[in-house]
Amino acid sequence: MRKYIFISLVTFFFTFSTNAQSVLGQWHSIDPDTGLNESVIEVYTKGNKIYGKIIEILKEEDKDKTCIECTGKDKDQPIEGLVIIRGLSKDGDEWNDGKILDPKNGKLYKCYITLEEENKLKLRGYIGFSLLGRTEYWHRVQK
């Protein structure tokens, strides 16, 4: 009997700690060419949706860059401060049905994010089907 109680408690605490982990917070985006931290993204909620904003560009020479390839209200806006993750909705363990902006080319892509590990976020940007896209992994900023 004690064995079953112990297993139930362990299962409860494991489930609780897994659910307590969140995509919210600050994340380092990684430069795919160098593997180095590129920027800090703040992932936050607005209503019941998820958004992500570039709050810091880490390379000094890139801090003043603007989104020259963007369209609409993002055209020529500073990249630092730009909202790049837009309107993701929770769907089980995944956040999807929103968009991600690539400030390097100004294009919006469909997007989903999921927490791979407590400090590792998986992002998938794609056109049409998720098979046609690119996956990035961001790492939580450690304070």
CNS distance restraints for C-alpha pairs under 8 A (distance, minus, plus):
assign (resid   1 and name CA) (resid   5 and name CA) 6.43 0.50 0.50
assign (resid   2 and name CA) (resid   6 and name CA) 6.06 0.50 0.50
assign (resid   3 and name CA) (resid   7 and name CA) 6.18 0.50 0.50
assign (resid   4 and name CA) (resid   8 and name CA) 6.05 0.50 0.50
assign (resid   5 and name CA) (resid   9 and name CA) 6.16 0.50 0.50
assign (resid   6 and name CA) (resid  10 and name CA) 6.18 0.50 0.50
assign (resid   7 and name CA) (resid  11 and name CA) 6.08 0.50 0.50
assign (resid   8 and name CA) (resid  12 and name CA) 6.08 0.50 0.50
assign (resid   9 and name CA) (resid  13 and name CA) 6.18 0.50 0.50
assign (resid  10 and name CA) (resid  14 and name CA) 6.03 0.50 0.50
assign (resid  11 and name CA) (resid  15 and name CA) 6.06 0.50 0.50
assign (resid  12 and name CA) (resid  16 and name CA) 6.08 0.50 0.50
assign (resid  13 and name CA) (resid  17 and name CA) 6.04 0.50 0.50
assign (resid  14 and name CA) (resid  18 and name CA) 6.13 0.50 0.50
assign (resid  15 and name CA) (resid  19 and name CA) 6.15 0.50 0.50
assign (resid  16 and name CA) (resid  20 and name CA) 6.06 0.50 0.50
assign (resid  17 and name CA) (resid  21 and name CA) 6.59 0.50 0.50
assign (resid  21 and name CA) (resid 118 and name CA) 6.06 0.50 0.50
assign (resid  22 and name CA) (resid 115 and name CA) 7.23 0.50 0.50
assign (resid  22 and name CA) (resid 118 and name CA) 7.62 0.50 0.50
assign (resid  23 and name CA) (resid  43 and name CA) 6.98 0.50 0.50
assign (resid  23 and name CA) (resid 114 and name CA) 7.23 0.50 0.50
assign (resid  23 and name CA) (resid 115 and name CA) 6.16 0.50 0.50
assign (resid  23 and name CA) (resid 121 and name CA) 7.02 0.50 0.50
assign (resid  24 and name CA) (resid  42 and name CA) 7.55 0.50 0.50
assign (resid  24 and name CA) (resid  43 and name CA) 4.95 0.50 0.50
assign (resid  24 and name CA) (resid  44 and name CA) 5.44 0.50 0.50
assign (resid  24 and name CA) (resid  45 and name CA) 7.63 0.50 0.50
assign (resid  25 and name CA) (resid  42 and name CA) 5.63 0.50 0.50
assign (resid  25 and name CA) (resid  43 and name CA) 5.24 0.50 0.50
assign (resid  25 and name CA) (resid  44 and name CA) 6.67 0.50 0.50
assign (resid  25 and name CA) (resid 140 and name CA) 7.45 0.50 0.50
assign (resid  26 and name CA) (resid  40 and name CA) 6.38 0.50 0.50
assign (resid  26 and name CA) (resid  41 and name CA) 5.50 0.50 0.50
assign (resid  26 and name CA) (resid  42 and name CA) 4.47 0.50 0.50
assign (resid  26 and name CA) (resid  43 and name CA) 6.20 0.50 0.50
assign (resid  26 and name CA) (resid 140 and name CA) 5.93 0.50 0.50
assign (resid  26 and name CA) (resid 141 and name CA) 5.52 0.50 0.50
assign (resid  27 and name CA) (resid  40 and name CA) 5.48 0.50 0.50
assign (resid  27 and name CA) (resid  41 and name CA) 5.12 0.50 0.50
assign (resid  27 and name CA) (resid  42 and name CA) 6.47 0.50 0.50
assign (resid  27 and name CA) (resid  43 and name CA) 7.58 0.50 0.50
assign (resid  27 and name CA) (resid 138 and name CA) 5.94 0.50 0.50
assign (resid  27 and name CA) (resid 139 and name CA) 5.38 0.50 0.50
assign (resid  27 and name CA) (resid 140 and name CA) 4.33 0.50 0.50
assign (resid  27 and name CA) (resid 141 and name CA) 5.16 0.50 0.50
assign (resid  28 and name CA) (resid  37 and name CA) 5.82 0.50 0.50
assign (resid  28 and name CA) (resid  38 and name CA) 6.84 0.50 0.50
assign (resid  28 and name CA) (resid  39 and name CA) 5.65 0.50 0.50
assign (resid  28 and name CA) (resid  40 and name CA) 4.70 0.50 0.50
assign (resid  28 and name CA) (resid  41 and name CA) 6.33 0.50 0.50
assign (resid  28 and name CA) (resid 138 and name CA) 5.45 0.50 0.50
assign (resid  28 and name CA) (resid 139 and name CA) 5.24 0.50 0.50
assign (resid  28 and name CA) (resid 140 and name CA) 6.15 0.50 0.50
assign (resid  28 and name CA) (resid 141 and name CA) 6.04 0.50 0.50
assign (resid  29 and name CA) (resid  37 and name CA) 5.81 0.50 0.50
assign (resid  29 and name CA) (resid  38 and name CA) 5.49 0.50 0.50
assign (resid  29 and name CA) (resid  39 and name CA) 5.37 0.50 0.50
assign (resid  29 and name CA) (resid  40 and name CA) 6.28 0.50 0.50
assign (resid  29 and name CA) (resid  41 and name CA) 6.97 0.50 0.50
assign (resid  29 and name CA) (resid 137 and name CA) 7.43 0.50 0.50
assign (resid  29 and name CA) (resid 138 and name CA) 5.02 0.50 0.50
assign (resid  29 and name CA) (resid 139 and name CA) 7.07 0.50 0.50
assign (resid  30 and name CA) (resid  35 and name CA) 5.78 0.50 0.50
assign (resid  30 and name CA) (resid  36 and name CA) 5.53 0.50 0.50
assign (resid  30 and name CA) (resid  37 and name CA) 4.57 0.50 0.50
assign (resid  30 and name CA) (resid  38 and name CA) 5.21 0.50 0.50
assign (resid  30 and name CA) (resid  39 and name CA) 7.38 0.50 0.50
assign (resid  30 and name CA) (resid 136 and name CA) 7.79 0.50 0.50
assign (resid  30 and name CA) (resid 137 and name CA) 7.36 0.50 0.50
assign (resid  30 and name CA) (resid 138 and name CA) 6.41 0.50 0.50
assign (resid  31 and name CA) (resid  35 and name CA) 5.20 0.50 0.50
assign (resid  31 and name CA) (resid  36 and name CA) 5.52 0.50 0.50
assign (resid  31 and name CA) (resid  37 and name CA) 6.22 0.50 0.50
assign (resid  31 and name CA) (resid  38 and name CA) 5.42 0.50 0.50
assign (resid  32 and name CA) (resid  36 and name CA) 7.90 0.50 0.50
assign (resid  37 and name CA) (resid  58 and name CA) 7.31 0.50 0.50
assign (resid  38 and name CA) (resid  57 and name CA) 6.41 0.50 0.50
assign (resid  38 and name CA) (resid  58 and name CA) 5.65 0.50 0.50
assign (resid  38 and name CA) (resid  59 and name CA) 6.89 0.50 0.50
assign (resid  39 and name CA) (resid  54 and name CA) 6.86 0.50 0.50
assign (resid  39 and name CA) (resid  55 and name CA) 7.65 0.50 0.50
assign (resid  39 and name CA) (resid  56 and name CA) 5.51 0.50 0.50
assign (resid  39 and name CA) (resid  57 and name CA) 4.36 0.50 0.50
assign (resid  39 and name CA) (resid  58 and name CA) 5.21 0.50 0.50
assign (resid  39 and name CA) (resid  59 and name CA) 7.96 0.50 0.50
assign (resid  40 and name CA) (resid  54 and name CA) 5.90 0.50 0.50
assign (resid  40 and name CA) (resid  55 and name CA) 5.75 0.50 0.50
assign (resid  40 and name CA) (resid  56 and name CA) 5.04 0.50 0.50
assign (resid  40 and name CA) (resid  57 and name CA) 6.51 0.50 0.50
assign (resid  40 and name CA) (resid  58 and name CA) 7.55 0.50 0.50
assign (resid  40 and name CA) (resid 141 and name CA) 7.71 0.50 0.50
assign (resid  41 and name CA) (resid  52 and name CA) 6.11 0.50 0.50
assign (resid  41 and name CA) (resid  53 and name CA) 5.36 0.50 0.50
assign (resid  41 and name CA) (resid  54 and name CA) 4.46 0.50 0.50
assign (resid  41 and name CA) (resid  55 and name CA) 5.71 0.50 0.50
assign (resid  41 and name CA) (resid  56 and name CA) 7.19 0.50 0.50
assign (resid  42 and name CA) (resid  52 and name CA) 5.39 0.50 0.50
assign (resid  42 and name CA) (resid  53 and name CA) 5.26 0.50 0.50
assign (resid  42 and name CA) (resid  54 and name CA) 6.42 0.50 0.50
assign (resid  42 and name CA) (resid  55 and name CA) 6.38 0.50 0.50
assign (resid  43 and name CA) (resid  50 and name CA) 6.87 0.50 0.50
assign (resid  43 and name CA) (resid  51 and name CA) 5.66 0.50 0.50
assign (resid  43 and name CA) (resid  52 and name CA) 4.23 0.50 0.50
assign (resid  43 and name CA) (resid  53 and name CA) 6.62 0.50 0.50
assign (resid  44 and name CA) (resid  50 and name CA) 5.70 0.50 0.50
assign (resid  44 and name CA) (resid  51 and name CA) 5.43 0.50 0.50
assign (resid  44 and name CA) (resid  52 and name CA) 6.20 0.50 0.50
assign (resid  45 and name CA) (resid  49 and name CA) 5.51 0.50 0.50
assign (resid  45 and name CA) (resid  50 and name CA) 4.58 0.50 0.50
assign (resid  45 and name CA) (resid  51 and name CA) 6.05 0.50 0.50
assign (resid  46 and name CA) (resid  50 and name CA) 6.38 0.50 0.50
assign (resid  46 and name CA) (resid  51 and name CA) 7.08 0.50 0.50
assign (resid  48 and name CA) (resid  89 and name CA) 7.05 0.50 0.50
assign (resid  49 and name CA) (resid  87 and name CA) 5.15 0.50 0.50
assign (resid  49 and name CA) (resid  88 and name CA) 5.29 0.50 0.50
assign (resid  49 and name CA) (resid  89 and name CA) 5.17 0.50 0.50
assign (resid  49 and name CA) (resid  90 and name CA) 7.50 0.50 0.50
assign (resid  50 and name CA) (resid  85 and name CA) 7.42 0.50 0.50
assign (resid  50 and name CA) (resid  86 and name CA) 6.72 0.50 0.50
assign (resid  50 and name CA) (resid  87 and name CA) 5.50 0.50 0.50
assign (resid  50 and name CA) (resid  88 and name CA) 4.92 0.50 0.50
assign (resid  50 and name CA) (resid  89 and name CA) 6.59 0.50 0.50
assign (resid  50 and name CA) (resid  95 and name CA) 7.65 0.50 0.50
assign (resid  51 and name CA) (resid  83 and name CA) 7.08 0.50 0.50
assign (resid  51 and name CA) (resid  84 and name CA) 7.45 0.50 0.50
assign (resid  51 and name CA) (resid  85 and name CA) 4.81 0.50 0.50
assign (resid  51 and name CA) (resid  86 and name CA) 4.85 0.50 0.50
assign (resid  51 and name CA) (resid  87 and name CA) 5.90 0.50 0.50
assign (resid  51 and name CA) (resid  88 and name CA) 6.86 0.50 0.50
assign (resid  52 and name CA) (resid  83 and name CA) 5.64 0.50 0.50
assign (resid  52 and name CA) (resid  84 and name CA) 5.68 0.50 0.50
assign (resid  52 and name CA) (resid  85 and name CA) 4.45 0.50 0.50
assign (resid  52 and name CA) (resid  86 and name CA) 6.83 0.50 0.50
assign (resid  53 and name CA) (resid  81 and name CA) 6.07 0.50 0.50
assign (resid  53 and name CA) (resid  82 and name CA) 5.54 0.50 0.50
assign (resid  53 and name CA) (resid  83 and name CA) 4.10 0.50 0.50
assign (resid  53 and name CA) (resid  84 and name CA) 5.72 0.50 0.50
assign (resid  53 and name CA) (resid  85 and name CA) 6.88 0.50 0.50
assign (resid  54 and name CA) (resid  79 and name CA) 7.13 0.50 0.50
assign (resid  54 and name CA) (resid  80 and name CA) 5.37 0.50 0.50
assign (resid  54 and name CA) (resid  81 and name CA) 5.13 0.50 0.50
assign (resid  54 and name CA) (resid  82 and name CA) 5.57 0.50 0.50
assign (resid  54 and name CA) (resid  83 and name CA) 6.44 0.50 0.50
assign (resid  54 and name CA) (resid  84 and name CA) 7.16 0.50 0.50
assign (resid  55 and name CA) (resid  80 and name CA) 5.79 0.50 0.50
assign (resid  55 and name CA) (resid  81 and name CA) 5.33 0.50 0.50
assign (resid  55 and name CA) (resid  82 and name CA) 7.85 0.50 0.50
assign (resid  56 and name CA) (resid  63 and name CA) 7.90 0.50 0.50
assign (resid  56 and name CA) (resid  80 and name CA) 5.84 0.50 0.50
assign (resid  56 and name CA) (resid  81 and name CA) 7.55 0.50 0.50
assign (resid  57 and name CA) (resid  62 and name CA) 6.80 0.50 0.50
assign (resid  57 and name CA) (resid  63 and name CA) 5.53 0.50 0.50
assign (resid  57 and name CA) (resid  80 and name CA) 6.12 0.50 0.50
assign (resid  58 and name CA) (resid  62 and name CA) 7.75 0.50 0.50
assign (resid  58 and name CA) (resid  63 and name CA) 7.35 0.50 0.50
assign (resid  59 and name CA) (resid  63 and name CA) 6.61 0.50 0.50
assign (resid  63 and name CA) (resid  79 and name CA) 7.83 0.50 0.50
assign (resid  63 and name CA) (resid  80 and name CA) 6.73 0.50 0.50
assign (resid  64 and name CA) (resid  78 and name CA) 6.66 0.50 0.50
assign (resid  64 and name CA) (resid  79 and name CA) 7.65 0.50 0.50
assign (resid  64 and name CA) (resid  80 and name CA) 7.66 0.50 0.50
assign (resid  65 and name CA) (resid  78 and name CA) 5.98 0.50 0.50
assign (resid  65 and name CA) (resid  79 and name CA) 6.07 0.50 0.50
assign (resid  65 and name CA) (resid  80 and name CA) 7.88 0.50 0.50
assign (resid  66 and name CA) (resid  76 and name CA) 5.16 0.50 0.50
assign (resid  66 and name CA) (resid  77 and name CA) 5.17 0.50 0.50
assign (resid  66 and name CA) (resid  78 and name CA) 4.15 0.50 0.50
assign (resid  66 and name CA) (resid  79 and name CA) 5.11 0.50 0.50
assign (resid  67 and name CA) (resid  74 and name CA) 6.81 0.50 0.50
assign (resid  67 and name CA) (resid  75 and name CA) 5.87 0.50 0.50
assign (resid  67 and name CA) (resid  76 and name CA) 4.85 0.50 0.50
assign (resid  67 and name CA) (resid  77 and name CA) 5.54 0.50 0.50
assign (resid  67 and name CA) (resid  78 and name CA) 6.27 0.50 0.50
assign (resid  67 and name CA) (resid  79 and name CA) 5.80 0.50 0.50
assign (resid  67 and name CA) (resid 103 and name CA) 5.61 0.50 0.50
assign (resid  67 and name CA) (resid 104 and name CA) 7.13 0.50 0.50
assign (resid  67 and name CA) (resid 106 and name CA) 6.63 0.50 0.50
assign (resid  68 and name CA) (resid  75 and name CA) 5.85 0.50 0.50
assign (resid  68 and name CA) (resid  76 and name CA) 4.77 0.50 0.50
assign (resid  68 and name CA) (resid  77 and name CA) 7.62 0.50 0.50
assign (resid  68 and name CA) (resid 106 and name CA) 7.39 0.50 0.50
assign (resid  69 and name CA) (resid  75 and name CA) 6.83 0.50 0.50
assign (resid  69 and name CA) (resid  76 and name CA) 7.71 0.50 0.50
assign (resid  69 and name CA) (resid 103 and name CA) 7.34 0.50 0.50
assign (resid  69 and name CA) (resid 104 and name CA) 7.22 0.50 0.50
assign (resid  69 and name CA) (resid 105 and name CA) 5.49 0.50 0.50
assign (resid  69 and name CA) (resid 106 and name CA) 4.49 0.50 0.50
assign (resid  69 and name CA) (resid 107 and name CA) 7.83 0.50 0.50
assign (resid  70 and name CA) (resid  74 and name CA) 5.64 0.50 0.50
assign (resid  70 and name CA) (resid  75 and name CA) 4.59 0.50 0.50
assign (resid  70 and name CA) (resid  76 and name CA) 7.01 0.50 0.50
assign (resid  70 and name CA) (resid 103 and name CA) 6.88 0.50 0.50
assign (resid  70 and name CA) (resid 105 and name CA) 7.09 0.50 0.50
assign (resid  70 and name CA) (resid 106 and name CA) 3.83 0.50 0.50
assign (resid  70 and name CA) (resid 107 and name CA) 6.73 0.50 0.50
assign (resid  71 and name CA) (resid  75 and name CA) 4.73 0.50 0.50
assign (resid  71 and name CA) (resid 106 and name CA) 6.87 0.50 0.50
assign (resid  73 and name CA) (resid  77 and name CA) 7.84 0.50 0.50
assign (resid  74 and name CA) (resid  82 and name CA) 7.69 0.50 0.50
assign (resid  77 and name CA) (resid  82 and name CA) 7.41 0.50 0.50
assign (resid  78 and name CA) (resid  82 and name CA) 6.71 0.50 0.50
assign (resid  79 and name CA) (resid 103 and name CA) 6.82 0.50 0.50
assign (resid  83 and name CA) (resid 101 and name CA) 7.95 0.50 0.50
assign (resid  84 and name CA) (resid  99 and name CA) 7.91 0.50 0.50
assign (resid  84 and name CA) (resid 100 and name CA) 5.31 0.50 0.50
assign (resid  84 and name CA) (resid 101 and name CA) 4.67 0.50 0.50
assign (resid  84 and name CA) (resid 102 and name CA) 7.11 0.50 0.50
assign (resid  84 and name CA) (resid 103 and name CA) 7.78 0.50 0.50
assign (resid  85 and name CA) (resid  98 and name CA) 7.56 0.50 0.50
assign (resid  85 and name CA) (resid  99 and name CA) 5.96 0.50 0.50
assign (resid  85 and name CA) (resid 100 and name CA) 4.52 0.50 0.50
assign (resid  85 and name CA) (resid 101 and name CA) 6.56 0.50 0.50
assign (resid  86 and name CA) (resid  98 and name CA) 5.66 0.50 0.50
assign (resid  86 and name CA) (resid  99 and name CA) 5.15 0.50 0.50
assign (resid  86 and name CA) (resid 100 and name CA) 6.15 0.50 0.50
assign (resid  87 and name CA) (resid  97 and name CA) 7.37 0.50 0.50
assign (resid  87 and name CA) (resid  98 and name CA) 4.82 0.50 0.50
assign (resid  87 and name CA) (resid  99 and name CA) 6.77 0.50 0.50
assign (resid  88 and name CA) (resid  95 and name CA) 5.44 0.50 0.50
assign (resid  88 and name CA) (resid  96 and name CA) 4.85 0.50 0.50
assign (resid  88 and name CA) (resid  97 and name CA) 5.46 0.50 0.50
assign (resid  88 and name CA) (resid  98 and name CA) 4.35 0.50 0.50
assign (resid  88 and name CA) (resid  99 and name CA) 7.18 0.50 0.50
assign (resid  88 and name CA) (resid 111 and name CA) 7.81 0.50 0.50
assign (resid  88 and name CA) (resid 112 and name CA) 7.24 0.50 0.50
assign (resid  89 and name CA) (resid  95 and name CA) 5.15 0.50 0.50
assign (resid  89 and name CA) (resid  96 and name CA) 5.36 0.50 0.50
assign (resid  89 and name CA) (resid  97 and name CA) 6.09 0.50 0.50
assign (resid  89 and name CA) (resid  98 and name CA) 7.09 0.50 0.50
assign (resid  90 and name CA) (resid  94 and name CA) 5.97 0.50 0.50
assign (resid  90 and name CA) (resid  95 and name CA) 4.46 0.50 0.50
assign (resid  90 and name CA) (resid  96 and name CA) 6.56 0.50 0.50
assign (resid  91 and name CA) (resid  95 and name CA) 5.74 0.50 0.50
assign (resid  91 and name CA) (resid  96 and name CA) 6.85 0.50 0.50
assign (resid  93 and name CA) (resid 114 and name CA) 6.44 0.50 0.50
assign (resid  93 and name CA) (resid 115 and name CA) 7.63 0.50 0.50
assign (resid  94 and name CA) (resid 112 and name CA) 6.82 0.50 0.50
assign (resid  94 and name CA) (resid 113 and name CA) 5.90 0.50 0.50
assign (resid  94 and name CA) (resid 114 and name CA) 4.76 0.50 0.50
assign (resid  94 and name CA) (resid 115 and name CA) 7.66 0.50 0.50
assign (resid  95 and name CA) (resid 112 and name CA) 5.42 0.50 0.50
assign (resid  95 and name CA) (resid 113 and name CA) 5.23 0.50 0.50
assign (resid  95 and name CA) (resid 114 and name CA) 6.29 0.50 0.50
assign (resid  96 and name CA) (resid 111 and name CA) 6.00 0.50 0.50
assign (resid  96 and name CA) (resid 112 and name CA) 4.14 0.50 0.50
assign (resid  96 and name CA) (resid 113 and name CA) 6.52 0.50 0.50
assign (resid  97 and name CA) (resid 110 and name CA) 7.01 0.50 0.50
assign (resid  97 and name CA) (resid 111 and name CA) 6.73 0.50 0.50
assign (resid  97 and name CA) (resid 112 and name CA) 6.90 0.50 0.50
assign (resid  98 and name CA) (resid 110 and name CA) 5.92 0.50 0.50
assign (resid  98 and name CA) (resid 111 and name CA) 5.72 0.50 0.50
assign (resid  98 and name CA) (resid 112 and name CA) 7.18 0.50 0.50
assign (resid  99 and name CA) (resid 108 and name CA) 6.18 0.50 0.50
assign (resid  99 and name CA) (resid 109 and name CA) 5.37 0.50 0.50
assign (resid  99 and name CA) (resid 110 and name CA) 4.54 0.50 0.50
assign (resid  99 and name CA) (resid 111 and name CA) 5.07 0.50 0.50
assign (resid  99 and name CA) (resid 125 and name CA) 7.93 0.50 0.50
assign (resid 100 and name CA) (resid 108 and name CA) 5.55 0.50 0.50
assign (resid 100 and name CA) (resid 109 and name CA) 5.31 0.50 0.50
assign (resid 100 and name CA) (resid 110 and name CA) 6.33 0.50 0.50
assign (resid 100 and name CA) (resid 111 and name CA) 5.76 0.50 0.50
assign (resid 100 and name CA) (resid 125 and name CA) 6.72 0.50 0.50
assign (resid 101 and name CA) (resid 106 and name CA) 6.58 0.50 0.50
assign (resid 101 and name CA) (resid 107 and name CA) 5.75 0.50 0.50
assign (resid 101 and name CA) (resid 108 and name CA) 4.46 0.50 0.50
assign (resid 101 and name CA) (resid 109 and name CA) 6.41 0.50 0.50
assign (resid 102 and name CA) (resid 106 and name CA) 5.52 0.50 0.50
assign (resid 102 and name CA) (resid 107 and name CA) 5.56 0.50 0.50
assign (resid 102 and name CA) (resid 108 and name CA) 6.47 0.50 0.50
assign (resid 102 and name CA) (resid 109 and name CA) 7.90 0.50 0.50
assign (resid 103 and name CA) (resid 107 and name CA) 7.22 0.50 0.50
assign (resid 109 and name CA) (resid 125 and name CA) 5.58 0.50 0.50
assign (resid 109 and name CA) (resid 126 and name CA) 5.47 0.50 0.50
assign (resid 109 and name CA) (resid 127 and name CA) 5.93 0.50 0.50
assign (resid 110 and name CA) (resid 125 and name CA) 5.62 0.50 0.50
assign (resid 110 and name CA) (resid 126 and name CA) 5.31 0.50 0.50
assign (resid 110 and name CA) (resid 127 and name CA) 6.19 0.50 0.50
assign (resid 110 and name CA) (resid 128 and name CA) 7.58 0.50 0.50
assign (resid 111 and name CA) (resid 123 and name CA) 7.09 0.50 0.50
assign (resid 111 and name CA) (resid 124 and name CA) 5.52 0.50 0.50
assign (resid 111 and name CA) (resid 125 and name CA) 4.51 0.50 0.50
assign (resid 111 and name CA) (resid 126 and name CA) 6.33 0.50 0.50
assign (resid 112 and name CA) (resid 123 and name CA) 5.94 0.50 0.50
assign (resid 112 and name CA) (resid 124 and name CA) 5.44 0.50 0.50
assign (resid 112 and name CA) (resid 125 and name CA) 6.85 0.50 0.50
assign (resid 113 and name CA) (resid 121 and name CA) 6.91 0.50 0.50
assign (resid 113 and name CA) (resid 122 and name CA) 5.48 0.50 0.50
assign (resid 113 and name CA) (resid 123 and name CA) 4.51 0.50 0.50
assign (resid 113 and name CA) (resid 124 and name CA) 6.37 0.50 0.50
assign (resid 114 and name CA) (resid 121 and name CA) 5.97 0.50 0.50
assign (resid 114 and name CA) (resid 122 and name CA) 5.32 0.50 0.50
assign (resid 114 and name CA) (resid 123 and name CA) 6.81 0.50 0.50
assign (resid 115 and name CA) (resid 119 and name CA) 7.80 0.50 0.50
assign (resid 115 and name CA) (resid 120 and name CA) 6.18 0.50 0.50
assign (resid 115 and name CA) (resid 121 and name CA) 4.68 0.50 0.50
assign (resid 115 and name CA) (resid 122 and name CA) 6.10 0.50 0.50
assign (resid 116 and name CA) (resid 120 and name CA) 5.45 0.50 0.50
assign (resid 116 and name CA) (resid 121 and name CA) 5.59 0.50 0.50
assign (resid 116 and name CA) (resid 122 and name CA) 6.07 0.50 0.50
assign (resid 117 and name CA) (resid 121 and name CA) 7.04 0.50 0.50
assign (resid 119 and name CA) (resid 139 and name CA) 5.59 0.50 0.50
assign (resid 119 and name CA) (resid 140 and name CA) 4.82 0.50 0.50
assign (resid 120 and name CA) (resid 137 and name CA) 6.55 0.50 0.50
assign (resid 120 and name CA) (resid 138 and name CA) 5.79 0.50 0.50
assign (resid 120 and name CA) (resid 139 and name CA) 4.75 0.50 0.50
assign (resid 120 and name CA) (resid 140 and name CA) 6.30 0.50 0.50
assign (resid 121 and name CA) (resid 137 and name CA) 5.50 0.50 0.50
assign (resid 121 and name CA) (resid 138 and name CA) 5.06 0.50 0.50
assign (resid 121 and name CA) (resid 139 and name CA) 6.27 0.50 0.50
assign (resid 121 and name CA) (resid 140 and name CA) 7.67 0.50 0.50
assign (resid 122 and name CA) (resid 135 and name CA) 6.97 0.50 0.50
assign (resid 122 and name CA) (resid 136 and name CA) 5.99 0.50 0.50
assign (resid 122 and name CA) (resid 137 and name CA) 4.70 0.50 0.50
assign (resid 122 and name CA) (resid 138 and name CA) 6.58 0.50 0.50
assign (resid 123 and name CA) (resid 135 and name CA) 5.57 0.50 0.50
assign (resid 123 and name CA) (resid 136 and name CA) 5.20 0.50 0.50
assign (resid 123 and name CA) (resid 137 and name CA) 6.15 0.50 0.50
assign (resid 123 and name CA) (resid 138 and name CA) 7.69 0.50 0.50
assign (resid 124 and name CA) (resid 130 and name CA) 7.38 0.50 0.50
assign (resid 124 and name CA) (resid 133 and name CA) 6.86 0.50 0.50
assign (resid 124 and name CA) (resid 134 and name CA) 5.76 0.50 0.50
assign (resid 124 and name CA) (resid 135 and name CA) 4.42 0.50 0.50
assign (resid 124 and name CA) (resid 136 and name CA) 6.47 0.50 0.50
assign (resid 125 and name CA) (resid 130 and name CA) 7.39 0.50 0.50
assign (resid 125 and name CA) (resid 133 and name CA) 5.51 0.50 0.50
assign (resid 125 and name CA) (resid 134 and name CA) 5.53 0.50 0.50
assign (resid 125 and name CA) (resid 135 and name CA) 6.49 0.50 0.50
assign (resid 126 and name CA) (resid 130 and name CA) 5.32 0.50 0.50
assign (resid 126 and name CA) (resid 131 and name CA) 7.37 0.50 0.50
assign (resid 126 and name CA) (resid 132 and name CA) 5.56 0.50 0.50
assign (resid 126 and name CA) (resid 133 and name CA) 3.89 0.50 0.50
assign (resid 126 and name CA) (resid 134 and name CA) 6.41 0.50 0.50
assign (resid 127 and name CA) (resid 132 and name CA) 5.99 0.50 0.50
assign (resid 127 and name CA) (resid 133 and name CA) 6.29 0.50 0.50
assign (resid 128 and name CA) (resid 132 and name CA) 7.09 0.50 0.50
assign (resid 129 and name CA) (resid 133 and name CA) 7.92 0.50 0.50
